[in-house]
Amino acid sequence: MAPAKKTRPKPNARRAAQVRPSHVDARGQARMVNVGAKDATVREALARGRVFMHAKTLAIVRDNLAKKGDVLTVAKLAGIGAAKRTAELIPLAHTLALDGVDLAFVLDALGPSVAIEARVSCTGRTGVEMEALTAVAVAALTIYDMLKAVDRGMVIGEIALWEKSGGKSGDWHR
């Protein structure tokens, strides 16, 4: 294995290393951030992920032949439900009244994989990044669950935030 290539940190990475995380108090203890004084603004986040699988497994998804049912419809419903319940799963996340959750899937024969995209929006005092990421993660886990009988070697990966907008920190794009 080749040694890791040294790279200069991006300016934002340096700034992040100097700023205390918002979920840590002055004593270094975990805390839930008080967002009560913040203005409610329109917030949106886009997250993506992927489930890699054998080509034969992808064909089962494409042809809707899974024994457990319509894989993508069930994964979509699971992702939406997960976004709505993020605060129950992530200890310091706020409970949010979401305006919308949309999940989309793309079957990639070259991967072979199922690409997952979740877009979440709300008008609130804190962002919806965790809700978008949770939607993608649970949709991916659902795809795995529905297909594990035919392909236990599936790999869930590439789950990342791609965009966020709104709030004091403004817009961010990967």
C-alpha positions in Angstrom: 0.0 0.0 0.0 1.4 3.4 -1.0 1.9 6.0 1.7 -0.8 8.5 2.1 -0.3 11.6 0.0 0.0 14.8 2.1 -2.4 17.5 1.1 -2.9 21.0 2.3 -6.2 21.4 4.2 -8.8 23.5 2.6 -9.5 26.8 4.3 -12.9 25.5 5.7 -11.1 22.5 7.2 -8.7 24.7 9.1 -11.6 26.9 10.3 -13.5 23.8 11.4 -10.5 22.6 13.4 -10.3 25.9 15.3 -14.0 26.3 16.1 -15.6 24.3 19.0 -18.4 22.1 17.7 -21.8 23.6 18.5 -22.9 20.5 20.4 -20.1 20.8 23.0 -20.3 23.2 25.9 -17.4 25.1 27.5 -16.6 22.1 29.7 -16.4 19.8 26.7 -19.7 18.1 27.5 -22.3 17.2 24.9 -25.4 19.4 24.8 -28.3 20.2 22.6 -28.0 23.6 20.9 -30.7 26.1 21.8 -32.1 27.4 18.6 -35.0 29.3 20.1 -33.5 32.8 19.3 -32.8 31.9 15.7 -35.1 33.2 12.9 -37.1 30.6 11.0 -35.9 30.4 7.4 -36.4 28.0 4.5 -33.9 25.2 4.8 -33.1 22.5 2.3 -30.6 19.6 2.1 -29.6 17.1 -0.5 -27.9 13.8 0.4 -26.8 10.9 -1.8 -25.7 7.3 -1.3 -25.4 4.1 -3.2 -26.0 0.4 -2.7 -23.5 -1.7 -4.8 -24.7 -5.2 -5.8 -24.3 -8.0 -8.3 -25.7 -7.4 -11.8 -28.3 -10.2 -11.3 -29.5 -8.5 -8.1 -29.9 -5.2 -9.9 -31.9 -7.0 -12.5 -34.3 -8.3 -9.8 -34.8 -4.7 -8.7 -35.2 -3.4 -12.3 -37.7 -6.1 -13.1 -39.6 -5.9 -9.8 -39.0 -9.6 -9.0 -37.9 -9.4 -5.3 -39.8 -11.9 -3.2 -40.4 -9.2 -0.5 -42.1 -6.9 -3.0 -41.3 -3.6 -4.7 -37.9 -2.8 -3.4 -37.8 0.9 -4.4 -41.2 1.8 -3.2 -40.6 0.2 0.2 -37.2 1.9 0.4 -38.8 5.3 -0.5 -41.4 4.9 2.2 -38.7 3.9 4.7 -36.5 6.9 3.8 -39.4 9.3 4.2 -40.4 7.8 7.5 -36.7 7.9 8.7 -36.4 11.6 7.8 -39.5 12.3 9.9 -38.0 10.4 12.9 -34.4 11.6 12.8 -34.6 13.2 16.2 -35.5 9.8 17.7 -32.3 8.3 16.2 -29.7 11.1 16.5 -29.5 12.1 20.1 -28.8 15.8 19.7 -30.9 16.4 16.6 -34.0 18.7 17.0 -37.5 17.6 16.2 -38.5 19.4 13.0 -41.7 19.9 11.2 -40.6 18.9 7.7 -42.2 20.6 4.7 -41.2 17.9 2.2 -39.1 14.8 1.7 -38.4 13.4 -1.7 -36.4 10.3 -2.5 -35.3 9.3 -6.0 -33.5 6.2 -7.2 -31.3 5.5 -10.3 -30.4 2.0 -11.4 -26.8 2.0 -12.6 -25.9 -1.1 -14.6 -22.3 -0.2 -14.8 -21.9 0.0 -11.0 -23.9 -2.2 -10.7 -25.7 -0.2 -8.0 -28.8 1.7 -6.9 -28.1 5.4 -6.5 -30.2 7.1 -3.8 -31.0 10.8 -3.5 -33.0 12.5 -0.8 -34.0 16.1 -0.7 -35.5 17.4 2.5 -37.0 20.9 3.2 -38.5 22.8 6.1 -39.1 26.3 7.4 -37.4 26.3 10.7 -34.6 27.4 13.0 -32.1 24.6 12.2 -31.1 22.7 9.1 -32.3 19.5 7.7 -28.9 17.9 6.8 -29.3 15.1 9.3 -32.8 14.3 8.0 -31.6 14.0 4.4 -28.6 11.8 5.4 -30.9 9.6 7.6 -33.4 9.2 4.7 -30.6 8.0 2.4 -29.1 5.7 5.0 -32.4 4.0 5.9 -33.4 3.7 2.3 -30.1 1.9 1.6 -30.6 -0.4 4.6 -34.1 -1.2 3.4 -32.8 -2.1 -0.1 -30.2 -4.4 1.6 -32.9 -6.0 3.8 -35.2 -6.7 0.9 -32.4 -8.2 -1.3 -30.1 -9.9 1.3 -31.6 -13.4 0.5 -30.1 -13.2 -3.0 -27.0 -11.0 -2.4 -25.5 -10.8 1.1 -22.4 -9.2 -0.5 -24.1 -5.8 -1.2 -22.2 -2.8 0.0 -23.8 0.4 1.2 -21.6 3.4 0.6 -20.9 7.0 -0.6 -23.5 8.5 1.8 -22.8 12.2 1.9 -24.3 15.6 2.1 -24.2 17.2 -1.4 -26.0 20.5 -0.8 -27.6 22.6 1.9 -29.3 26.0 1.8 -30.8 28.4 4.2 -29.9 29.5 7.7 -27.1 31.8 9.0 -24.3 29.9 7.3 -26.0 30.2 3.9 -25.6 27.8 1.0 -23.1 25.0 0.7 -22.4 22.7 -2.3 -20.0 19.7 -2.6 
